[in-house]
Amino acid sequence: MRIAIITTCGFPWGGCEKLWTSAAELALSEGHEILISIFDWPQQHPVIRSLEASGAKLLLRRRFFPRLSVRIRKKIFNYFLSGDRKITYHDAVLDFRPDHILFSLAGGDEIASDLTDLMVFVRQLKVPFTVMHHSMTIGHVYPKTTRDLFGEVFERARHSLFTSRYQLELYREQTGDPILLGQVIAQPLPAINYNPPPEITGTIHFALIGSLITRWKGQDMVLSILSRSPWIERDWQLDFYGAGEDEYDLRSQVSSSVIRDRVIFHGHTQDIGVIYTRHHLVLIPSRQDTGPIVLFEAMLAGRPVVGTPMGAMPEFIEDGRTGILSSGIDEASFAEAMERAWEFRSEWASWGITARERILKSYDLQPDRTLLDLLC
């Protein structure tokens, strides 16, 4: 089978790339042919290069606008073309003669918001396609024309996939379609063995794991909370793992505070299991999220989580059993959640065991297989 994958991720790598790359790797190992349409980053991520080395074909798209000559040619030709014959920037995908096309939409609304190109491409498709939505803007209200386009995409798609029930419900609310059909699909997790947490007899170790983009991940709230009483009187250490556009601002926030000697930035690390072995509690102060993957990794590692009511966290964080769920996504709410967690720190180890049992029982640990079966 020939499967084409069109990714709209605006970064060389992100959480939205993990599922389709895992499915593509599985597909190649089973003899399927794969085409990946991706932005022409100066340096492709090692996972993308590994897929290419395994036989995947790469179709590189220019960031973020095609060359002027290409745009002019498209405009002139489309002036005279009508119906289902218009030129789009994605027509080269069809030269691959795919049996199925997967759209991996990092933002979630790229097709419905691009009436002059991606929507035209979708309308002209004669092959089945699946749309995987990884995000959506919280609190955004789409105009009726865009909501109608969402409905058209959902109707045309063979499958519409979402990362959590929260995200699916958000789509239903924002598109005005209360019965929108969709399927929630899990994200791939690394193999993480359970190791008992360090004893709570000295310094408490917190972990903040994820992209350093505060408008999404909210790390600045944690730094603000820990810089005040009663936290400055307590014995703890905070470890950052990840990188992103707000790293400089976060480092500046730390360096100018009283907690500068208790916060460490580790950057990216591949050894996820070791991260969790060192820590007692994982903090996820997300302002906008449809997962996040770190929630499931932490639970699989047997670590409790303090999280916000974003994405899948309300589904998986059982307050007082697998962690603590904040009542909101603001700093005051998260501060209250952290305080409640601290009061019950003697129970963190048992919470972690319950969290791991929950993941092993109810989480799809082979989502790459699930996705590939849907595409085939």
Sequence and secondary structure as in RCSB ss.txt:
>XXXX:A:sequence
MRIAIITTCGFPWGGCEKLWTSAAELALSEGHEILISIFDWPQQHPVIRSLEASGAKLLLRRRFFPRLSVRIRKK
IFNYFLSGDRKITYHDAVLDFRPDHILFSLAGGDEIASDLTDLMVFVRQLKVPFTVMHHSMTIGHVYPKTTRDLF
GEVFERARHSLFTSRYQLELYREQTGDPILLGQVIAQPLPAINYNPPPEITGTIHFALIGSLITRWKGQDMVLSI
LSRSPWIERDWQLDFYGAGEDEYDLRSQVSSSVIRDRVIFHGHTQDIGVIYTRHHLVLIPSRQDTGPIVLFEAML
AGRPVVGTPMGAMPEFIEDGRTGILSSGIDEASFAEAMERAWEFRSEWASWGITARERILKSYDLQPDRTLLDLL
C
>XXXX:A:secstr
 EEEEEE  SSSS GGGHHHHHHHHHHHHTT EEEEEEE  SS  HHHHHHHHTT EEEEE SSS  HHHHHHHH
HHHHH  TT    TTGGGGGG  SEEEEEESSS TTTT TTTHHHHHHH  S EEEEE    TT    HHHHHHH
HHHHHH SEEEES HHHHHHHHHHHT TT   EE               TTS EEEEEES   HHHH HHHHHHH
HTSTTGGGS EEEEEE   TTHHHHHHHHHTSTTGGGEEE    S HHHHHHT SEEEE  SS S  HHHHHHHH
TT  EEE S TTHHHH  BTTTEEE SSSSHHHHHHHHHHHHHTGGGHHHHHHHHHHHHHHHS S HHHHHHHHH
 
